[in-house]
Amino acid sequence: MNYKMIRFLLSRVLQITGLLMLLPLIVALIYKEYFCAEMFIILIAGCILVGSIGAYFKPHNIAIYAREGFVTTALTWILISMVGALPFVMTGVTESYVDAMFETISGLTTTGSTILSDVSMYYSVQFWRTFTHWIGGMGVLVFILAIMPMSGGYSMHLMRAESPGPSVGKIVPRVRDTAKILYLIYIGITITEIVLLLFTGMNLYESLTTTFATVGTGGFGISNAGINEFSTASQIIITIFMILCGINFSVYYYLITMRPKEALQNDEVKLYLLLMFSSATLIAFMIYDQGITNTPFESFHHSLFTVASVMTTTGFATLDFNTWPQLCKTLLATLMLLGACAGSTGGGFKLSRLWILLKAMKNELIYIVHPKSVKKVYMDSHPIDSTVVKSVSAYLSMYVVIFMFSILLISIDEFDYETNFTAVAATLNNIGPGLGMVGPTGNFGAYSDLSKFVLMFDMLAGRLELLPMLILFSPRTWSRR
Amino acid sequence: MNYKMIRFLLSRVLQITGLLMLLPLIVALIYKEYFCAEMFIILIAGCILVGSIGAYFKPHNIAIYAREGFVTTALTWILISMVGALPFVMTGVTESYVDAMFETISGLTTTGSTILSDVSMYYSVQFWRTFTHWIGGMGVLVFILAIMPMSGGYSMHLMRAESPGPSVGKIVPRVRDTAKILYLIYIGITITEIVLLLFTGMNLYESLTTTFATVGTGGFGISNAGINEFSTASQIIITIFMILCGINFSVYYYLITMRPKEALQNDEVKLYLLLMFSSATLIAFMIYDQGITNTPFESFHHSLFTVASVMTTTGFATLDFNTWPQLCKTLLATLMLLGACAGSTGGGFKLSRLWILLKAMKNELIYIVHPKSVKKVYMDSHPIDSTVVKSVSAYLSMYVVIFMFSILLISIDEFDYETNFTAVAATLNNIGPGLGMVGPTGNFGAYSDLSKFVLMFDMLAGRLELLPMLILFSPRTWSRR
C-alpha cells in the first residue's frame, strides 16, 4: 500500500474542500451572516493549511494501483464528510456531530435523507448543504483529476473507483481530459438550469440551491414546503434537468462533438427513456382516472415529475404519492431501486447493470436448453467481456448481502420493518426519504448512532458503488502481501 | 420437442396420481365418509383410465433432452395440481376451482399458504390436503424415476429439473437407484416420525397428517388451532424432524452406508446447523429477556421450533412471533428467505447458493485488488465449476426479476405493500404465511384470480427452482429449431 501517495492525495482533497467553502463564505457575506462568515474563514484556513502541509512533500513513488485507488476514494469521501459536517455542528443546526456527518454524507452522496425535522438555517449553511449535492454529484476525485496533472496510467484507478456504473468508459484516451470534459458538461448543465430557473421567477439563491439539488440528483429542499412553493414553469424546468442528469454524460460529449450516431447507440439511455415515459404515461392515466389530478396536462406534469424524481433518485415531490393507487406506488418503488444510467449523477442499481443481468439471464436460459450454444452478452452493439458480467453478478450479491445485514443491524432500534426496510433502501440507493417513520414527512433523526453509522455506510457504499467501502473495510486490503 | 414422450410421461403421472388417491379413499372408508369415498373412487378410476390410454403406446424415441426435461417437469406439477384440486371443489371446501388449484399447488409445493379462513373439512379431504405436502416434498418425477425402468441417460434431465439445489448430486451412478435411495430414506424418516408422534399421545390421523406436513416442510395444519393443541413432547419431535428434513438427503445416504467422512464434509449442512443453532440461541435469550417465555427451557424450545420452522420454510408456529422484538423478527425474515439445504424438502433460496455467492463475492473483491489472482470457488473441499457459479448468479437475477414482476402484478388488487411483498416472498420461497392481510391469522382468499395465478406461478417456480416454469413459458422453448 502506497501510504505516502494516499496521504498526498487526501491532502489535496482537503485543500479542494477549503476552496469549495469559499462559495458559502461569499453567501454569508452577501446575507451579512458574519458569524457564519467567520466560521467559514476559519474552516477554509484550516483546510488549506493542513492540506498544504500534507501535500508539501510529493512522494517519489506515485504508483496507484487498484487497491490504493479504492481505498483513497473511500477515504476521500469520509474525509470531506468529516470536514463538511463542521458548519452544521458549529451553527447548531444539528445537535451532535454524528447527525451533522449523516446530513453531510446524505448531501455528498446525493441521497437527500435528512435527520432534521426543520430545515430552516442560516442562508450560507443552507447553501453549503445543497452545494454538497453538486460536489458529490460528479465526484471529488474526478474534479481533482481534472485540475491536477498526473503522469502514468495510475489515475484510471481513481476514476474507476469513483465513477458510477459497471465499467468505466473513458470518453477520450487521457483520463485527465475525460475528467475535464465531464466537469465542463456538468458546469454547462448547471449554469443553464440556473439561468432558466431565474426566468421562471426564482431569485438567485433559490435558483442556485435548487439547481444544485437537481443536477446532483440529491433532493435536499431549502424550505419545509419543498418544491411546491415554486411555479409550474419552474417545476417543468426541474423535471427536464432531472431527466437530463440521469443520462450517461458521455452521450452529451458525443452530441457536442457532433457524433449523434454514437450518442443514439446507447442502449442504457434508450431503456431509461423508455421506462421513464411509459411509466409516466401509465401513472398519469391512473391518477387522472382516480380524480387525483384535474386535467390531462396536470396529470402528466405531476406524473413525469414524480417518475423523473424517483428514477434519478432525486427525491423531490410535488404531490404526496403515498395516496396514489397501489400499482403506481409499487411501480415507483421498483423504478427507485433500478435507478438511472451509469455515468450520470443519479443513484440506484443502474439500468446498465439491469440490462446486463437480464441478457445474462436470457443467455443462461438458452444455455440450459441448448448447452452447445454459448452466447455473449451484447450492449450498445458490442459484446461485453465475461469478467464484466461476472462482476455485475457479484455486485448484485454484494448489494443483497449489504441490504440484509444493514436491516438486521438497524432493527436493534426496534422500529417497524417498513421503516427499517425503506430506510436501508433509501440510503443504499441514494434516494432520500423512505416510508413509515422515515417517510416524506418524517426524518432519520430518531435512529440510534449505531444505526446512523450503518446508514452512513450504506449511503457511501451506494454512491461509490459498493466496492470502495467493502475494500476499505476488508482485512485483506491491509495485509502486507 | 419429443411430444410423444411428454405425453407418455404425463400419462404415467396421471396413473400415479390415481394410485396416490387410494390413501384418502381408505381414510374416507375408515371415517365412513361415503360421499368422499365415492368421489375418490371416481377420480382414481378416471386418472387410471385416462393415464392408461395415454401410456398405452410407448414412443419409439424415448430421448429426453434438457428442454423436454424441464417442460415435462413443469407440466407434471401443473397436471397433478389440476387433478388434485378436484376433491376440494367437489366437496365444497373452496368456492371456485381457482381457489382449489391454489390450495393444491400450495400443498404440493410445500408452501402451506391457504385461501381458507376455516380449515375444517372431511377427514379424507383434509388427509389429501396434507398428503400433497408429502408427495411434493420429494417430488413426483423422482418417484416415477424410482419405480419406472428408463434406459439411457435421459432420466438425468428429469431428475435435474425437479431436484432442489444449484447442481444435482447423483448419490450413485444410476439415476434410478439414486431416486430409489432418496425415496427409501424419505419413507424411513416419515415412518419414524409417525411412530414417535404416536408415542407422544397423538392419534394415528393426527400423527399421519402432522408428519406429512413436517417431512414435506409444508405447514398445513389440520385444525384452526394449529400446532399448539399438541403436547410439548410432540412439538419437540416435530422440531427435530423439521431440522432433519432441511438437511441434504445425501448426508443420510452416507451415514447409512457408513461413510461418516463424506457426510461430515458437507459445507452446506454445517452452515445450516450453525445458522440454526446460533439464531435459536440468540432469539431464546432475547425472548427470555423480554419475559415472553418464563423458563430458559421454554425459551429455547419455542425459539428452536420457530427457527426450524422458518429456515425449513415449514410455517408451523407455537407462539405468535409478531410480538417478538424487531431484531428477532428481522432475523427470522432473513432466515426465511435463505431457506434450507439443497437436496432437502425445504424451500427458500438454499444455503448452498448463498455459500457459492458469498465465495464468488469474496473472490471478486480479491480479484479487483489483485487482478492477477484468479481463484476458484470451493465447496465441500472441491472446486466448483465456473458454469455453476454463473448459473447461481443468473438464479439470483431471475429470482429478483420474478419477485419484482409478481409484486407489480398483484399490486393491481390495491392491497398494501407489506401484504403484497410478503405474499410474494411467502409463495416464491414456499414459506406459507406472510404478513399483513396474508399473515399467520389471515389468508390469501381476498386476492383476485389474476393475483392467485401469479402466486401459483410463484409457488411452482419456487419449488421447481425457477427454471422449469421460466422455460415452459419461454417462446424460444417452443420454436422449431
Interface residues (C-beta under 8 A of the other chain):
Chain A: A66 R67 F70 P325 Q326 L327 K329 T330 L331 A333 T334 L337 L357 L358 A360 M361 E364 L365 I366 I368 V369 H370 P371 K390 S391 S393 A394 L396 S397 M398 V400 V401 M404 I407 L408 S411 I412 D413 E414 F415 D416 Y417 E418 N420 L435 L467 L470 I471 S474 R476 T477
Chain B: A66 R67 F70 P325 Q326 L327 K329 T330 L331 A333 T334 L337 L357 L358 A360 M361 E364 L365 I366 I368 V369 H370 P371 K390 S391 S393 A394 L396 S397 M398 V400 V401 M404 I407 L408 S411 I412 D413 E414 F415 D416 Y417 E418 N420 L435 L467 L470 I471 S474 R476 T477
